[in-house]
Amino acid sequence: MDKKDFERISRDSLTEGEAFERLTEIIRYLRSEEGCPWDKVQTHESLRKCLIEESYEVIDAINRKNSELLEEELGDLILQGVFHGLIAEDDKNFDLISVLNRVSNKMIFRHPHVFLRENAENEAETLDKALIKWENMKHQEKRQKSQTQVMNDIPKELPALMRSYKIQKKAREVGFDWDNVKEAFKKVKEEIGELEEICAEGSREHIMEELGDVLFSVVNVARFLDVDPEEALNFTSEKFIRRFEYIENNAVLQNRELTDMTLEEMDRLWDEAKDREK
């Protein structure tokens, strides 16, 4: 790349089209013979971990309500999408134009209530109706003929709590569900009892199975209560860290190691931390 081209791609773009073209040109050059040894050898498989990490970093920025960080992390996530598109282009599988056209066509197809309003069948005046319309069009688009296929199409790579939540929602769509949350609570207690019984046998495989049943039933309760189990568990994890920090800070003030404290002392400080939060 000569000095003139370098100066050109070093300047901020003024339009969306120019900005997208600038990014693709940079990545194409990095993957060229004159480019970076690391970028040249990347594949869809080698970038999987990066894509997952960047996705979670975007979510973290959203949770922090940090706009500057979100701007940066969205850029990193978009970079991953472009990178995968250019790898596919090099492999002659598809290209970025077909990727963008495909997702544009998908958005039009799944929103007949917006783009085809003149047809009464496509009306969706409320949020609930719009979501139902989206799901119906999604099933048509993916040619999903059975509810089992719909469940199998839920990615196995999703966090386990999120995937189980989605699976249960699909079961509910066809009426396979408890009548109320009381029944869901009853199932949790039943599964905990079975886990306690199986623990006496000491079979790790059976324990894992029963523990999975407990977690799945807890997700069921979360769904009835309209609570995202991922968010709930993350909230509790953060709460645990805060309270543990209170214990550790007190140990530091006493010039003691945590390992020198008794469980009773730590429990007392834990309760103090709870009271302070209240």
C-alpha positions in Angstrom: 0.0 0.0 0.0 1.5 3.3 -1.0 1.5 6.5 1.1 -1.5 8.0 -0.8 -3.7 5.0 -0.2 -2.6 4.8 3.5 -3.5 8.5 4.0 -6.9 7.8 2.4 -7.9 4.9 4.6 -6.5 6.8 7.7 -9.2 9.5 7.3 -12.6 9.2 9.0 -15.5 8.5 6.6 -18.4 10.9 6.2 -21.1 8.5 5.2 -22.3 5.0 6.2 -21.3 3.6 2.8 -17.9 5.1 2.9 -17.3 3.9 6.4 -18.3 0.3 5.6 -16.1 0.4 2.4 -13.2 1.7 4.5 -13.4 -1.1 7.0 -13.7 -3.8 4.3 -10.7 -2.4 2.5 -8.6 -2.4 5.6 -9.4 -6.0 6.4 -8.9 -7.1 2.8 -5.4 -5.5 2.9 -4.6 -7.2 6.2 -5.5 -10.6 4.6 -3.5 -9.9 1.4 0.0 -11.2 0.7 1.4 -7.9 1.9 -0.8 -7.9 5.1 -0.6 -9.3 8.6 0.6 -12.9 9.2 -2.2 -13.4 11.8 -5.1 -12.0 9.8 -4.1 -14.0 6.7 -4.5 -17.4 8.4 -7.8 -16.8 10.2 -10.8 -19.0 9.5 -14.4 -19.1 10.6 -13.4 -21.8 13.2 -10.4 -19.9 14.6 -12.5 -16.7 15.1 -15.4 -18.4 17.0 -13.9 -17.5 20.4 -13.4 -13.9 19.3 -17.0 -13.6 18.1 -18.3 -14.9 21.4 -16.1 -12.6 23.5 -17.0 -9.5 21.4 -20.7 -10.3 21.8 -20.4 -10.5 25.5 -18.4 -7.3 25.7 -21.2 -5.5 23.8 -23.6 -6.8 26.4 -21.3 -5.7 29.2 -21.2 -2.2 27.8 -25.0 -2.1 27.6 -25.3 -3.3 31.2 -22.8 -0.6 32.3 -24.8 2.1 30.4 -21.5 3.3 29.0 -22.2 4.8 25.6 -18.5 5.4 24.8 -17.6 1.8 25.6 -20.7 0.5 23.7 -19.5 2.5 20.6 -16.1 0.8 20.8 -17.5 -2.7 21.4 -20.1 -2.5 18.6 -17.2 -1.6 16.3 -15.4 -4.7 17.4 -18.5 -6.9 16.9 -19.1 -5.4 13.4 -15.5 -6.1 12.6 -16.1 -9.8 13.3 -19.1 -9.9 11.0 -17.1 -8.3 8.2 -14.1 -10.5 8.8 -16.2 -13.6 8.5 -17.9 -12.3 5.4 -14.5 -11.6 3.7 -13.2 -15.1 4.7 -16.3 -16.6 3.0 -15.6 -14.4 0.0 -12.0 -15.6 -0.2 -13.3 -19.2 0.0 -15.8 -18.4 -2.8 -18.8 -19.4 -0.6 -20.6 -16.0 -0.4 -19.7 -12.4 -0.1 -20.6 -9.3 2.0 -23.1 -8.1 -0.6 -25.1 -11.4 -0.4 -24.9 -11.3 3.4 -26.4 -7.8 3.5 -29.0 -8.5 0.8 -30.0 -11.7 2.6 -30.6 -10.0 6.0 -32.4 -7.1 4.3 -34.7 -9.6 2.5 -35.3 -11.4 5.8 -36.3 -8.1 7.6 -38.8 -7.3 4.8 -40.2 -10.9 4.7 -40.7 -11.0 8.5 -42.4 -7.6 8.7 -45.4 -7.9 6.3 -47.4 -5.9 8.9 -45.1 -3.0 8.1 -44.2 -3.4 4.4 -47.5 -4.9 3.1 -50.1 -3.0 5.1 -52.6 -3.0 2.3 -53.3 -6.7 3.0 -55.6 -7.0 6.0 -54.1 -10.4 6.9 -50.8 -8.7 7.6 -52.1 -6.2 10.2 -50.4 -6.2 13.6 -51.6 -3.3 15.7 -50.0 -4.4 19.0 -46.6 -5.6 20.1 -47.9 -9.1 20.9 -49.5 -9.4 17.4 -46.2 -8.2 15.8 -44.2 -10.8 17.7 -46.7 -13.6 16.6 -46.4 -12.4 13.0 -42.6 -12.4 13.3 -42.6 -16.0 14.6 -45.0 -17.2 11.9 -43.0 -15.7 9.1 -39.8 -17.1 10.7 -41.3 -20.6 10.6 -42.3 -20.2 7.0 -38.9 -18.9 6.1 -37.0 -21.7 7.8 -39.5 -24.3 6.5 -39.9 -25.6 10.0 -42.5 -28.4 9.8 -42.6 -29.6 13.4 -42.2 -28.0 16.9 -39.4 -30.4 17.6 -37.5 -29.0 14.6 -38.1 -25.5 16.0 -36.6 -26.6 19.3 -33.6 -28.3 17.6 -33.0 -25.1 15.6 -32.3 -23.2 18.8 -28.5 -23.0 18.9 -26.8 -25.4 21.3 -24.0 -22.8 21.7 -26.4 -20.4 23.6 -25.9 -20.1 27.4 -27.7 -23.1 28.9 -30.2 -21.1 30.9 -31.1 -19.0 27.9 -31.5 -22.1 25.6 -33.7 -23.9 28.1 -35.8 -20.8 28.5 -36.3 -20.7 24.7 -37.1 -24.4 24.5 -39.8 -24.1 27.2 -41.4 -21.1 25.4 -41.6 -23.2 22.2 -43.3 -26.0 24.2 -45.8 -23.5 25.6 -46.7 -22.4 22.1 -48.4 -25.7 21.5 -49.9 -26.0 25.0 -47.3 -28.2 26.6 -46.9 -26.3 29.9 -48.1 -26.1 33.5 -51.3 -24.2 34.2 -49.7 -21.9 36.7 -46.6 -21.0 38.6 -47.7 -23.1 41.6 -47.3 -26.2 39.5 -43.9 -25.1 38.4 -42.8 -24.6 42.0 -44.1 -28.0 42.9 -41.9 -29.5 40.1 -38.9 -27.7 41.5 -39.4 -29.3 44.9 -40.0 -32.7 43.3 -36.7 -32.4 41.3 -34.7 -31.3 44.4 -36.0 -34.3 46.2 -34.9 -36.6 43.4 -31.5 -35.0 43.4 -31.1 -35.5 47.1 -32.0 -39.2 46.7 -29.6 -39.8 43.8 -26.7 -38.1 45.7 -26.7 -41.1 48.1 -25.8 -43.4 45.2 -22.8 -41.4 44.2 -23.2 -41.9 40.5 -21.9 -38.7 38.8 -23.8 -39.3 35.6 -27.1 -39.6 37.5 -26.3 -36.7 39.7 -25.6 -34.5 36.6 -28.9 -35.6 35.1 -30.9 -34.8 38.2 -29.1 -31.5 38.7 -30.0 -30.6 35.1 -33.6 -31.4 35.9 -33.5 -29.1 38.9 -32.0 -26.2 36.9 -34.5 -26.8 34.0 -37.5 -26.7 36.5 -36.1 -23.4 38.1 -35.9 -21.9 34.6 -39.6 -22.9 34.2 -40.5 -20.9 37.4 -38.5 -17.9 36.0 -40.4 -18.0 32.8 -43.8 -18.0 34.6 -42.6 -15.0 36.6 -41.4 -13.3 33.4 -37.8 -13.1 34.8 -34.8 -13.7 32.6 -32.8 -16.5 34.4 -29.5 -15.3 32.9 -30.1 -11.8 34.3 -31.3 -13.1 37.6 -28.2 -15.3 38.1 -25.8 -12.6 37.0 -27.5 -10.2 39.4 -27.0 -12.6 42.3 -23.4 -13.3 41.2 -22.7 -9.5 41.4 -24.4 -9.4 44.8 -22.2 -12.3 46.0 -19.0 -10.5 44.9 -20.1 -7.2 46.7 -20.7 -9.1 50.0 -17.6 -11.1 49.7 -15.6 -7.9 49.1 -17.0 -6.6 52.4 -15.6 -9.7 54.2 -12.2 -9.3 52.5 -12.0 -5.6 53.2 -12.6 -6.3 56.9 -9.9 -9.0 56.9 -7.5 -6.4 55.5 -8.5 -3.8 58.2 -7.7 -6.5 60.8 -4.4 -7.3 59.1 -5.6 -10.9 58.6 -5.7 -13.3 55.8 -9.1 -14.6 54.7 -7.8 -18.1 55.3 -7.2 -17.3 59.0 -10.9 -16.3 59.5 -13.3 -18.9 60.7 -16.5 -19.6 58.8 -18.5 -18.2 61.7 -16.6 -14.9 61.4 -17.1 -14.7 57.7 -20.8 -15.5 58.1 -21.2 -12.7 60.6 -19.5 -10.2 58.2 -21.7 -11.6 55.4 -24.8 -10.7 57.4 -23.4 -7.3 58.1 -23.0 -6.8 54.4 -26.6 -7.8 53.8 -27.8 -5.4 56.4 -25.8 -2.5 54.9 -27.4 -3.2 51.5 -30.9 -3.0 53.0 
